[in-house]
Amino acid sequence: MHTDTALRPWEALKALAEAGDAKRLEKYMSAIGPSEAFRALLRLTKEEQERVLTTLPPVEAADLIEEIPEEHAADIIEQMDAKAAASILNEMESDEQADVLAEMEEKDAAAIVAEMDPEEAADVVELIRYPHFSAGGLMMTEYSAYLENITVGEALDDLSARVAEEAVGQEAHVYVVSPSGALVGVLDLRDLVLSARTTPLADVLKSPLYVGAETDLDDLEEFFDRHDFHAVPVVDAHQRLIGMVRRSAVEEALTERADQDFLKSQGIIGGDEIRTMPVLTRARRRLSWLSLNIVLNVIAASVIAFYEDTLRAAIALAVFLPIVSDMSGCSGNQAVAVSMRELSLGVVKPFEALRVWLQEVSVGIINGTVLGCLIAGAAWAWKGNPYLGLVVGGALAVNTVVAVSIGGTVPLLLKRMNVDPAVASGPILTTVTDMCGFFLVLGFATIMLSHVAMP
Amino acid sequence: MHTDTALRPWEALKALAEAGDAKRLEKYMSAIGPSEAFRALLRLTKEEQERVLTTLPPVEAADLIEEIPEEHAADIIEQMDAKAAASILNEMESDEQADVLAEMEEKDAAAIVAEMDPEEAADVVELIRYPHFSAGGLMMTEYSAYLENITVGEALDDLSARVAEEAVGQEAHVYVVSPSGALVGVLDLRDLVLSARTTPLADVLKSPLYVGAETDLDDLEEFFDRHDFHAVPVVDAHQRLIGMVRRSAVEEALTERADQDFLKSQGIIGGDEIRTMPVLTRARRRLSWLSLNIVLNVIAASVIAFYEDTLRAAIALAVFLPIVSDMSGCSGNQAVAVSMRELSLGVVKPFEALRVWLQEVSVGIINGTVLGCLIAGAAWAWKGNPYLGLVVGGALAVNTVVAVSIGGTVPLLLKRMNVDPAVASGPILTTVTDMCGFFLVLGFATIMLSHVAMP
């Protein structure tokens, strides 16, 4: 039943775009909302997507593009005619323009920028130079700034005029700059309306808090944690006002980073995947991660090859090898998750690996003992051989401590080496705990071979 | 070197609190900032934490508590004297009060509420009834609402007075209600300052957009996607205004949910873990997840036990069992991650499992073939037996398709059954792909036993 109604939007979109009915297309899309419109768009071919976007007035197309995750927006825009793409980008906010262009191939981005409004183009070329997760990368260039020597009344009049022509956003504050462009103050709308119209701005401004363009996302989060502002001004090395970062941009970036970390930890790297992307692209991206993992897996499992004789003498051990390695992996992943979380909350710093290790070892000993006893009991009960239980239980207990030690500390060490812990922690953890688990089970069994060998 | 300066804050905090020096404590904490203060607080004993919070003026203590993740804030507040706790809670915003109280044991929360300002208490008792990730759970009761028959001038004067006494926040809009409390309009500060003071609000109000208290987080995200508002009013079943949800509250909740999903997917369930929590609590929480996993692991590995004869005849297979199960797990986790992401973006709906399955199968066949060939080559090269390669390569190829099919569709099916996919997807995936992988390797080997058996 619902499949029917759910399929309709993309068919409707396609039909309206083919008919070239801009008015009805616009109305239809605003009725279904941007996220449903995005879903529908993804079902269309590249040509159909382009037709929808060129049929819409550029302002509406820009609104739609701003709601789509950047990478997918870039994919869609990139294939369009540069002129059509530029007319849509012209209508977007500068921070969104930069985000979308940054996701494209340089050549395509340059072609589009060449077709944009010269003023918009100049701004975005500046913005695109900054790393995505920095104040420069998150800032926008649409803000209101006035010279310090004009009056409250002049500022209010200009503001009203610009509000009327929708040239300013909802931000309820303005910046005050010196003739050289240096940031000297900030005023919120309330300060303006509650002051006499003839007062010069210089007499009512408050001294501003600001950040540098290179400020990173963690520091921006900290800033907005400490200050209940909607936005913060960004200055260059000469204290000149160059942009404004909104709280919402920081919060979006934090969600984006958390999502990316989750994807990376599960082996989706090199950009988000949406299943409407071409199969070969998806397969290739996933394979780049998998082929590294298979090499690591083969290395880890090669430990087993050294103990073929032990294994042949006590074939029951083969049942426990994957159990010990999987369970240690689970314990280690818990420690990885807690470390990633503590790093992102800032309650642990990368140099505190020793403290984290001590805190993990205590949990590892308790959990290793409990899990070791469980698996030892299962082994004993199954084969009636307490030594088999001792071997696999002992191996699991020791390997659990190893796993939490590695899982807890590796993210900190990687962070310290400036390697992304979301990507690298998992494979390192799995490889080491697998090798170590196989070695412990088979090593203990070799030592006790006369007790665990079974015909 | 840095260890020195990093250790200082918590010692300083402790010393200042013991000296009872509220002024300097306050100054010190605002100098280091809330996240550093939180880090420092975590290093103190429960008694020392309480001393710090009771030494601070309640307003400052409330500011600090608002910056701490809810669960940890609740832990700290819960152990305090109810009266002291209530005086801090009184100074918090209503949505934060509700979040913190919701994390406590009911008895403790009730004791604190009993000591709170009656008015604050009445509000928070209302708020606490709503699920955390709903409009009711995220809303605050501090907003400005005026009757429709007062004038613009009266509203502005009241607003100025309340701004002066800091009784209203930064939100640049007010709500207009009928005498029965029904929401009839919204006005932003600009509308007010640009209108004649004698105009009744009824003549300038805009008709409001609003949500019901039961609106869930996904719908709120969608709302703020569609509308560039800072906040949305919340109404009850009788259209009466009962609260306001800020955009920032929705964005925080989204980040919180993304973090929780990551933690859950790695086996940290039943609440966040911070390593300063008691060891036994941490061990117990992690064990609840591990002990379920060990049972599933034993069930999966028991497949191996049925093929002991095959394994004894071709002991080299033991090396490949963990490789096939681990690699399939990796492929399956990639599919889980993409499904979780698509669900959260809303580009896939829970009833579209069939479409997702088809899209995963195509990637699975490609990647399974590539990985199968790699492992087959390795097996052949190692033992010089092409049949061994055929068995393990074939098993990995087939199992990769199984893994991506399960990994892609299980999160959708779980969501449809209202089970949290972040928690349950991993164990289901691992158990099925392990069982299936062992069965495929050993089953294929049994069929070809005369070719793969090696002395």
Interface residues (C-beta under 8 A of the other chain):
Chain A: H2 T3 A6 G33 P34 S35 E36 F38 R39 L42 E67 P69 S160 V163 G169 Q170 A172 D188 L189 R190 V193 L194 E222 D225 R226 D228 F229 H230 R247 S248 E251 E252 L254 T255 A258 D259 D261 F262 L263 S265 Q266 G267 I268 D272 E273 I274 R275 T276 V279 L280 R282 A283 R286 L287 W289 L290 S291 N293 I294 N297 V298 A300 A301 S302 I304 A305 E308 L311 R312 I315 A316 A318 V319 F320 L321 P322 I323 S325 D326 M327 C330 S331 N333 Q334 V336 A337 V338 M340 R341 E342 S344 L345 G346 V347 V348 K349 F351 E352 V356 Q359 E360 S362 V363 I366 N367 V370 L371 L374 I375 A378 W382 T430 D434 F438
Chain B: H2 T3 A6 G33 P34 S35 E36 F38 R39 L42 E67 P69 S160 V163 G169 Q170 A172 D188 L189 R190 V193 L194 E222 D225 R226 D228 F229 H230 R247 S248 E251 E252 L254 T255 A258 D259 D261 F262 L263 S265 Q266 G267 I268 D272 E273 I274 R275 T276 V279 L280 R282 A283 R286 L287 W289 L290 S291 N293 I294 N297 V298 A300 A301 S302 I304 A305 E308 L311 R312 I315 A316 A318 V319 F320 L321 P322 I323 S325 D326 M327 C330 S331 N333 Q334 V336 A337 V338 M340 R341 E342 S344 L345 G346 V347 V348 K349 F351 E352 V356 Q359 E360 S362 V363 I366 N367 V370 L371 L374 I375 A378 W382 T430 D434 F438
